[in-house]
Amino acid sequence: MGLLVCAISDTFALDSLRMSLKDMIDKALQNSKYIEQSYLQLKETEVAVQQQRMELLPKISARASASYASNMPVYDQGLLNKPSQHDIIHYLYDSGLDFYLNLYNGHRDLMKIESKKLENELARIDWKNAAAQTKLEVCNLFLDLELSYSNRSLIEQDIADQRVQLKEIEHLYKAGVVLHSDVLRISLELSKRELLLVQIGHDIQAANQKLQLIGGITAEIVPLPEQFQVESPSYETLVAEARSHAFSLLKSEQEVVLKKLSVKQARSNYLPELGLTSTFTFANPQVFLYPYNPSWYNLSITGLKLSIPISAIYLNKNVVRGAQIALDRQEVKHHHEEEILENQLLQALLDYQLAIKQQDVCQNNKALAQENARIIKNRYFKSSALITDLLDADMQYLKTLFDLETAHIAIQKHYYFIEFLKGTI
């Protein structure tokens, strides 16, 4: 029973290591520190919006003070003569409440709230962009790992074939049909393939470690290859989708809106401010009105406070001009971002289409190289071809297998990069 449980546990452990691309992306989204950092930045801006809304509430403050005043000498006979002492109230107490509610200030408070909302939207775009970048990185690493595993299988099969072929040539050498140099050449090529197998193993280990760090996984990852068949979209369709979803354009658009709001904020500095103010005082002594009285008193004052910024006529002029220039610069930058994105989409689409053609060519080359290797092998064992011809034919066939797998992976990489540029990955 113990052996059975161990066997079942090992089976489940091995199954858990085999992951699809979707599973790997889900793990990365859950454990990525980069995404978590962007999410916390988003929450920080949300709190900033709430705090800015709180600024609309009235400002209330309490005050209290206690002080002692010394006697006040009066030099009524000159500074060189003894002064007379003027009796004053020595102990002074003051307490109260101050209230201020802004009624109008050119809607600057409302524009500050709108500005914080735009910053929150920019943080949200950055958060989504961080998730998209993580997905793209995982896709590239996962596909690299898949390619390495595929190449390892190919090279292992080729090494096994080469070893069988080496035994056949050794038998021919013992029979005196071939030269000893043929055996050495085959052994040398077999050694090169074994070294290549070691290099591929190192590539698998490196890609595994990167994916493990991103996904928070401790065990070795074995990718599950999936069928990939996507039609090539048109360039116009890609541009239309990118204009609605591309992160760079969405962020640039929000920054243009933010600059427009900055211009409005700068122009609002010319407008007056109106507020409701109120003060309640409970103090001793009464020195607010004459005659003074050394008794406690309370007093409430309520009114409107109007402030007209006359100096803004000349102090705010360059502020408005600077905000307008910043807006013009941001609009130019937005159009430039559109041009850059269109160029990137065109190049990515061309690379994608080229990879599809390369896959078709590699598929044809595979059949040709396989047939060529078969013909050369038959001719060699019939002593009508040289060992160099045999080695070249085997290497050409192996290279076409590698090229076919590389082209298949390249198609997927270009596709996911296009999806990233569009903002729909």
Stockholm file with secondary structure:
# STOCKHOLM 1.0

chainA/1-425         MGLLVCAISDTFALDSLRMSLKDMIDKALQNSKYIEQSYLQLKETEVAVQQQRMELLPKISARASASYASNMPVYDQGLLNKPSQHDIIHYLYDSGLDFYLNLYNGHRDLMKIESKKLENELARIDWKNAAAQTKLEVCNLFLDLELSYSNRSLIEQDIADQRVQLKEIEHLYKAGVVLHSDVLRISLELSKRELLLVQIGHDIQAANQKLQLIGGITAEIVPLPEQFQVESPSYETLVAEARSHAFSLLKSEQEVVLKKLSVKQARSNYLPELGLTSTFTFANPQVFLYPYNPSWYNLSITGLKLSIPISAIYLNKNVVRGAQIALDRQEVKHHHEEEILENQLLQALLDYQLAIKQQDVCQNNKALAQENARIIKNRYFKSSALITDLLDADMQYLKTLFDLETAHIAIQKHYYFIEFLKGTI
#=GR chainA/1-425 SS CHHHHHHHHHHHHHHHHEECHHHHHHHHHHHCHHHHHHHHHHHHHHHHHHHHHHTTSCEEEEEEEEEECCCEEECTTCTTSCCEEECCCCEEEEEEEEEEEEEESTTHHHHHHHHHHHHHHHHHHHHHHHHHHHHHHHHHHHHHHHHHHHHHHHHHHHHHHHHHHHHHHHHHHHTTSSCHHHHHHHHHHHHHHHHHHHHHHHHHHHHHHHHHHHHTCCSCCEECCCCCCCCCCCHHHHHHHHHHHCHHHHHHHHHHHHHHHHHHHHHGGGSCEEEEEEEEEEEESBCSSSSCBSSCEEEEEEEEEEECCTTHHHHSHHHHHHHHHHHHHHHHHHHHHHHHHHHHHHHHHHHHHHHHHHHHHHHHHHHHHHHHHHHHHHHHHTTSSCHHHHHHHHHHHHHHHHHHHHHHHHHHHHHHHHHHHHTCC
#=GC SS_cons         CHHHHHHHHHHHHHHHHEECHHHHHHHHHHHCHHHHHHHHHHHHHHHHHHHHHHTTSCEEEEEEEEEECCCEEECTTCTTSCCEEECCCCEEEEEEEEEEEEEESTTHHHHHHHHHHHHHHHHHHHHHHHHHHHHHHHHHHHHHHHHHHHHHHHHHHHHHHHHHHHHHHHHHHHTTSSCHHHHHHHHHHHHHHHHHHHHHHHHHHHHHHHHHHHHTCCSCCEECCCCCCCCCCCHHHHHHHHHHHCHHHHHHHHHHHHHHHHHHHHHGGGSCEEEEEEEEEEEESBCSSSSCBSSCEEEEEEEEEEECCTTHHHHSHHHHHHHHHHHHHHHHHHHHHHHHHHHHHHHHHHHHHHHHHHHHHHHHHHHHHHHHHHHHHHHHHTTSSCHHHHHHHHHHHHHHHHHHHHHHHHHHHHHHHHHHHHTCC
//
